[in-house]
Amino acid sequence: MTATIHDFHDRSPLYLQVRELIRQKALGGEIVDDSGRLMTEAELVAYFGVSRVTVRNALAPLVESGMFDRTPGRGTFLRSNQAERWVGRLLGFQEAITEAGFRPGARILDMGMTSECDQAVRDALEEPAVWQLKRVRYANDTPIAIEWAFYPPGIGAELAGRDLLSIRMYEVFEKELGLEIKAAEQVIGARLSDRDEEVALGLASTGALIAMTRVTRTSDGRAIEFLRAVYRPDYFQFSIKLNRSKV
């Protein structure tokens, strides 16, 4: 159904409302064709019932952030896996998704103290029992990742009373808990999904997932987070900048 200007009731500027609708409807396949080509500006003007200037102001940041590729003579195409691009900076999911121009979200699957973790977690955190937090992570209401994080008990006690659906974990570490994050070791691979992951991520069948393990450390080398995560490859990519040193 064609939208009209009368559909917009939010107090925020019209171009911001249109930008969010373009993002949602493009990811939902409503305003892109089978090749991922977005409607033309004229078609978007007619579809949303707004001016060409509004469409341009709404669309430009989505192109700049990498959600769309614009090719002269061919059109504007949706990039399916633009949600996170790593270039050497250590970001939490909330930060990375927000920077990419999406609205982050979460659903908690499990949380609390546990001693039923494997040896890799115990060795990294140097604790016999740890505090765990398992969440489905969303970008604009689309489930794109499952994160299973483990923390030392003291940090877990601090986190337990906070809003774990919208928390910016690393900002809390640094600004509220006084922890100086130095670096992280991260390993990226791939594996097939299991049934629970398929349900949580809305997958129709078994498929490949990007798998990541990360240990985050403070400036004194102490591990404060052990994270395991899987990501839908159609919504996620890791872009790593490499430099060649002189031999």
C-alpha positions, 0 to 999 in steps of 0.5 A: 500500500502506498504511504502518504504524508498523513501516515507520519505522526511522530514529532521528529523531522519528516526526513528522519521518519522517512529514513527509518521507513526506508531502512525497515522496508528495504530490509523487509524487501518491500521497496527493493527488487530481487536484485536488491535495487532500491526504488528510484527517487521518483518512485520513493517520492510517490510511495511515501507521499513526500518531496524529493528533497525529503527523500534525498535527505533521508537516503543520503546518510543510508548510502554514506553509512554503507547500507546502500551502494549507489552505482551511476547508471544502474541505481541504488542497491541494498547491501545485505551484510553491512551491519558491522564493519570492524577496522581495528576498533573495539566496539560492543554490539550496541555501539557497532549497530548504532554507528551502522545506522540501525536501532539495536535491541536485545532479548535475554535468553539466560543470565546469572551465576553458573559453574557449568561453563567449559574450561576455556571460560574458566581459564580465561577469567580465572574463576571456577564459577562465572556470571553469564548473559545470553542474548539474541541481538537485533538490528531494527527488530531483525534478529541477527546474532546470539551472544553468550557472554561470561564475566567474573562474579564481581562484574556480574553482580554490578551488571545484574541490576542494570538494563541489559536490553539496551546496555552499552557494556564497554561504556559501563565498564569504563565510565561507571565501573572504572575499568580501563579496557586495553584490547581484545583477542578475537577469533572468527570462523564459521559453522552450521546453525543448530535448531535452537539458533535457527529458531532464535534467529528466524532461520528457515533451515540449517545454514552457515553462521559466522562464529566469533570468540573474544576475550576482552582485557583491561590495561593490566591484562585481566580478562573481564569478558569472555564472549561467544557469538554467532551472526547471520552472514546475510546481515553481518560482515567483519571488515579488517584493515591490514597493513604490510610492514617492511620485512 
